[in-house]
Amino acid sequence: MASLGQIIFYIMITLIAVFSALIILILSLTLSEGSLSLVQSLNRLPVANLGKDHMLSCFLPPDSEQSTFQEVSVTWRKESLEGVVYRYEDGAESNSEQNSEYSGRVEIFRDVVPKGNASLLLRKVRRSDAGKYTCSLSHSGGSGKVNIILRTAAFTAPTFTLSSGVLTAEASRWFPRPNVTWLDADDNVLQGSTDLQQSSAGMFRVVSTLQSLNISDIYTCSIKTELVVSHSDATVTTDSDVTTETYFTFNAASPLIAPYLRIMCVFYVYLL
């Protein structure tokens, strides 16, 4: 007969599996809601950099039997937004119903619309641009749409300087408030010193330093928010020189399922 501890363990595993399945189902329904025919997007959970331009992808995959489409019309909408973000029909813009927030800030590329590409260029991304967008695309042979959940953040790659045995990483724009971690080549956490300076616009300037360095060793500076992480590998080449390489990773989880993830974590902790 199983002990009480074993019974609790099996129940916990079963409930975690059920919660995980529900989260996957919710995410699937959220992203696939209203998706018809073959309209696709290269990234349905993008993270746009505040103040920069960003492309929202929407297209029909290439068809070996049809290189161009006739009577193409495109409508971009945003959930809970009055009016449209952008509309194209009869070979021209049709933005009499366009919401003023997007006036002069969005465009599609007309030369590729007949090929089934309805991607939207959003200029100078704002925090208020975050949300759920729907790209509806129709042509003489059919119609379809795809949902895209846009998240916004500010992130920049840090620059590095080495002086008097102190390695300094500086990044000019981060939002929301980031956390900074230094690691050695074996992923051991190192004791660095970080100063975060917030501007009047709410952006954070990151200045982080690390001491007690060894020549030829590699040190990693990680700047992290909920949506974006920058990973910078800095190699100390001489007493005054350092070479660096930075790449970014992005959180692929939908913000719409975050509450369910928190509930599952709390429930898991409670069972433990």
C-alpha positions as CSV (number, residue, x, y, z in Angstrom):
1,M,0.0,0.0,0.0
2,A,1.3,3.4,-0.9
3,S,2.3,5.8,1.9
4,L,0.6,9.1,2.4
5,G,3.6,10.9,1.0
6,Q,3.5,8.8,-2.1
7,I,-0.2,9.5,-2.6
8,I,0.4,13.2,-2.2
9,F,3.3,13.1,-4.7
10,Y,1.2,11.3,-7.3
11,I,-1.7,13.7,-6.9
12,M,0.7,16.6,-7.2
13,I,2.2,15.3,-10.5
14,T,-1.2,14.6,-11.9
15,L,-2.5,18.1,-11.1
16,I,0.7,19.7,-12.5
17,A,0.2,17.7,-15.7
18,V,-3.5,18.8,-15.9
19,F,-2.6,22.5,-15.3
20,S,0.2,22.3,-18.0
21,A,-2.3,20.8,-20.5
22,L,-4.8,23.6,-19.7
23,I,-2.2,26.3,-20.2
24,I,-1.1,24.8,-23.6
25,L,-4.8,24.6,-24.6
26,I,-5.5,28.2,-23.6
27,L,-2.4,29.5,-25.4
28,S,-3.4,27.5,-28.5
29,L,-6.9,28.9,-28.5
30,T,-5.6,32.4,-27.9
31,L,-3.3,32.4,-30.8
32,S,-5.5,30.4,-33.2
33,E,-8.7,32.2,-32.5
34,G,-10.1,33.4,-35.8
35,S,-7.2,32.0,-37.8
36,L,-8.6,30.8,-41.2
37,S,-7.2,29.5,-44.4
38,L,-3.4,29.8,-44.7
39,V,-2.7,33.3,-43.4
40,Q,0.5,33.1,-41.3
41,S,2.9,35.2,-39.3
42,L,6.6,34.7,-38.7
43,N,6.3,35.7,-35.0
44,R,2.9,35.8,-33.3
45,L,4.4,36.8,-29.9
46,P,6.9,39.5,-30.8
47,V,8.7,42.0,-28.5
48,A,9.1,45.4,-30.0
49,N,11.8,47.9,-28.8
50,L,10.3,51.1,-27.6
51,G,11.1,54.1,-29.8
52,K,12.2,51.9,-32.7
53,D,10.3,50.6,-35.7
54,H,8.9,47.1,-35.7
55,M,7.4,44.9,-38.4
56,L,4.3,42.8,-37.6
57,S,4.4,39.8,-40.0
58,C,1.3,38.7,-41.9
59,F,1.4,36.8,-45.2
60,L,0.1,34.0,-47.4
61,P,2.7,31.3,-47.9
62,P,4.0,31.0,-51.5
63,D,1.8,29.0,-53.8
64,S,3.6,27.1,-56.6
65,E,0.5,27.5,-58.8
66,Q,-0.2,31.2,-58.0
67,S,2.5,33.8,-57.7
68,T,0.2,36.8,-57.4
69,F,-3.3,37.3,-56.0
70,Q,-6.1,39.4,-57.3
71,E,-8.4,41.9,-55.5
72,V,-6.3,41.8,-52.3
73,S,-7.6,43.7,-49.3
74,V,-5.9,44.0,-45.9
75,T,-7.3,45.2,-42.5
76,W,-5.3,45.5,-39.3
77,R,-7.2,45.8,-36.1
78,K,-6.2,46.0,-32.4
79,E,-8.3,44.5,-29.7
80,S,-10.3,47.1,-27.7
81,L,-9.3,49.9,-30.1
82,E,-12.0,52.0,-31.8
83,G,-11.5,52.1,-35.5
84,V,-8.8,50.3,-37.5
85,V,-5.0,50.4,-37.3
86,Y,-4.7,50.2,-41.1
87,R,-6.8,49.3,-44.1
88,Y,-5.9,48.6,-47.7
89,E,-8.3,47.9,-50.5
90,D,-8.7,48.5,-54.3
91,G,-5.0,49.0,-54.6
92,A,-4.8,51.9,-52.1
93,E,-5.0,52.9,-48.5
94,S,-8.5,53.3,-47.1
95,N,-8.0,54.8,-43.7
96,S,-11.1,56.9,-43.1
97,E,-11.8,54.8,-40.0
98,Q,-8.2,54.7,-38.8
99,N,-7.6,55.4,-35.1
100,S,-5.6,58.6,-34.7
101,E,-3.0,56.8,-32.6
102,Y,-1.7,55.2,-35.7
103,S,-2.1,58.0,-38.2
104,G,1.2,58.5,-40.0
105,R,2.9,55.6,-38.0
106,V,1.9,52.5,-40.0
107,E,2.3,51.3,-43.5
108,I,2.4,48.2,-45.6
109,F,4.5,47.6,-48.7
110,R,2.2,47.9,-51.7
111,D,4.5,46.2,-54.2
112,V,4.4,42.9,-52.3
113,V,0.7,43.0,-51.3
114,P,-0.3,41.2,-54.6
115,K,2.1,38.4,-53.6
116,G,0.2,37.9,-50.4
117,N,2.4,39.9,-48.0
118,A,0.4,42.2,-45.7
119,S,3.1,42.8,-43.1
120,L,2.6,46.1,-41.2
121,L,5.5,48.4,-40.3
122,L,4.8,50.2,-37.0
123,R,7.0,53.2,-36.5
124,K,8.4,54.6,-33.2
125,V,6.8,51.9,-31.0
126,R,5.1,53.2,-27.9
127,R,4.1,51.4,-24.7
128,S,0.4,51.8,-25.6
129,D,1.1,49.8,-28.8
130,A,1.2,46.6,-26.8
131,G,-1.8,44.3,-27.3
132,K,-3.5,41.8,-29.5
133,Y,-3.6,42.6,-33.3
134,T,-5.6,40.9,-36.0
135,C,-4.4,40.9,-39.6
136,S,-7.3,40.1,-42.0
137,L,-6.3,39.3,-45.6
138,S,-8.7,38.5,-48.4
139,H,-8.3,38.0,-52.2
140,S,-10.3,36.7,-55.1
141,G,-9.8,33.1,-54.0
142,G,-10.6,33.4,-50.3
143,S,-9.9,35.1,-47.0
144,G,-8.3,34.5,-43.6
145,K,-6.8,36.2,-40.6
146,V,-4.1,35.7,-37.9
147,N,-3.7,37.1,-34.4
148,I,-0.5,38.6,-33.1
149,I,0.2,39.6,-29.5
150,L,2.7,42.5,-29.4
151,R,4.7,43.1,-26.2
152,T,6.8,46.2,-25.7
153,A,10.1,46.8,-23.9
154,A,13.2,48.9,-24.1
155,F,16.6,47.1,-24.5
156,T,20.1,48.0,-25.8
157,A,23.3,46.1,-26.0
158,P,25.8,47.1,-23.3
159,T,29.2,48.6,-24.2
160,F,32.3,47.5,-22.2
161,T,35.4,49.3,-20.9
162,L,38.3,48.0,-18.9
163,S,40.4,50.3,-16.8
164,S,42.6,49.7,-13.7
165,G,41.4,46.1,-13.4
166,V,37.7,47.1,-13.4
167,L,35.3,45.9,-16.2
168,T,32.4,48.2,-16.8
169,A,29.2,47.5,-18.7
170,E,27.0,50.4,-19.7
171,A,23.5,50.1,-21.4
172,S,21.6,53.3,-22.2
173,R,17.9,52.2,-22.5
174,W,16.1,49.4,-20.6
175,F,12.5,49.1,-19.5
176,P,11.0,47.9,-17.2
177,R,13.6,47.9,-14.5
178,P,16.2,45.2,-15.2
179,N,18.3,42.9,-13.1
180,V,22.0,42.5,-13.8
181,T,24.0,39.3,-13.1
182,W,27.7,38.6,-13.7
183,L,28.9,35.0,-14.3
184,D,32.3,33.4,-14.8
185,A,33.0,30.8,-17.5
186,D,31.6,28.1,-15.3
187,D,28.3,30.0,-14.8
188,N,29.2,30.8,-11.2
189,V,27.6,34.0,-10.0
190,L,30.1,36.8,-9.3
191,Q,29.8,39.8,-7.1
192,G,29.3,42.9,-9.3
193,S,28.1,46.4,-8.5
194,T,25.2,47.8,-10.4
195,D,23.8,51.3,-10.6
196,L,20.4,51.9,-12.3
197,Q,19.6,55.5,-13.3
198,Q,16.0,56.2,-14.3
199,S,15.3,59.1,-16.7
200,S,12.2,61.4,-16.7
201,A,10.8,59.1,-19.5
202,G,11.0,56.1,-17.2
203,M,13.9,54.5,-19.0
204,F,16.8,52.9,-17.0
205,R,20.4,53.5,-17.8
206,V,22.5,50.5,-16.6
207,V,26.1,50.9,-15.3
208,S,27.5,47.7,-13.8
209,T,31.1,46.9,-12.8
210,L,33.2,43.8,-12.0
211,Q,36.6,43.7,-10.3
212,S,39.3,41.0,-9.7
213,L,39.7,40.0,-13.3
214,N,42.0,37.5,-14.9
215,I,43.5,38.0,-18.4
216,S,42.1,35.6,-21.0
217,D,39.1,34.7,-18.8
218,I,35.5,35.1,-20.1
219,Y,32.9,37.0,-18.0
220,T,29.2,37.1,-18.8
221,C,27.0,40.1,-18.1
222,S,23.3,39.3,-18.2
223,I,20.7,42.1,-18.2
224,K,17.2,40.8,-17.7
225,T,13.6,41.8,-17.6
226,E,10.5,39.7,-17.9
227,L,10.5,39.9,-21.7
228,V,14.1,40.4,-22.8
229,V,17.5,39.1,-21.7
230,S,20.8,40.4,-23.1
231,H,23.8,38.0,-22.8
232,S,27.2,39.6,-23.2
233,D,30.4,37.5,-23.2
234,A,33.4,39.7,-22.4
235,T,36.9,38.3,-22.8
236,V,39.7,40.1,-21.1
237,T,42.6,40.2,-23.6
238,T,45.0,42.6,-21.9
239,D,45.1,44.8,-18.8
240,S,43.3,47.5,-20.8
241,D,41.4,45.7,-23.5
242,V,38.3,43.5,-23.8
243,T,36.4,41.9,-26.6
244,T,32.7,41.3,-26.4
245,E,29.8,39.6,-28.1
246,T,26.1,40.2,-27.2
247,Y,22.9,38.4,-28.2
248,F,19.3,38.8,-27.0
249,T,16.7,36.2,-26.1
250,F,13.0,36.9,-25.7
251,N,10.3,35.4,-23.5
252,A,8.0,33.3,-25.7
253,A,5.2,33.0,-23.2
254,S,1.9,34.7,-23.9
255,P,1.0,37.4,-21.3
256,L,-2.6,36.1,-21.4
257,I,-1.6,32.9,-19.7
258,A,0.6,34.5,-17.0
259,P,-2.1,34.4,-14.4
260,Y,-2.5,30.6,-14.9
261,L,1.2,30.1,-14.6
262,R,1.2,32.0,-11.3
263,I,-1.7,29.9,-10.0
264,M,0.1,26.7,-10.9
265,C,3.3,27.9,-9.2
266,V,1.4,28.8,-6.0
267,F,-0.5,25.5,-6.0
268,Y,2.8,23.6,-6.5
269,V,4.4,25.4,-3.6
270,Y,1.4,24.8,-1.4
271,L,1.5,21.0,-2.1
272,L,5.2,21.0,-1.3
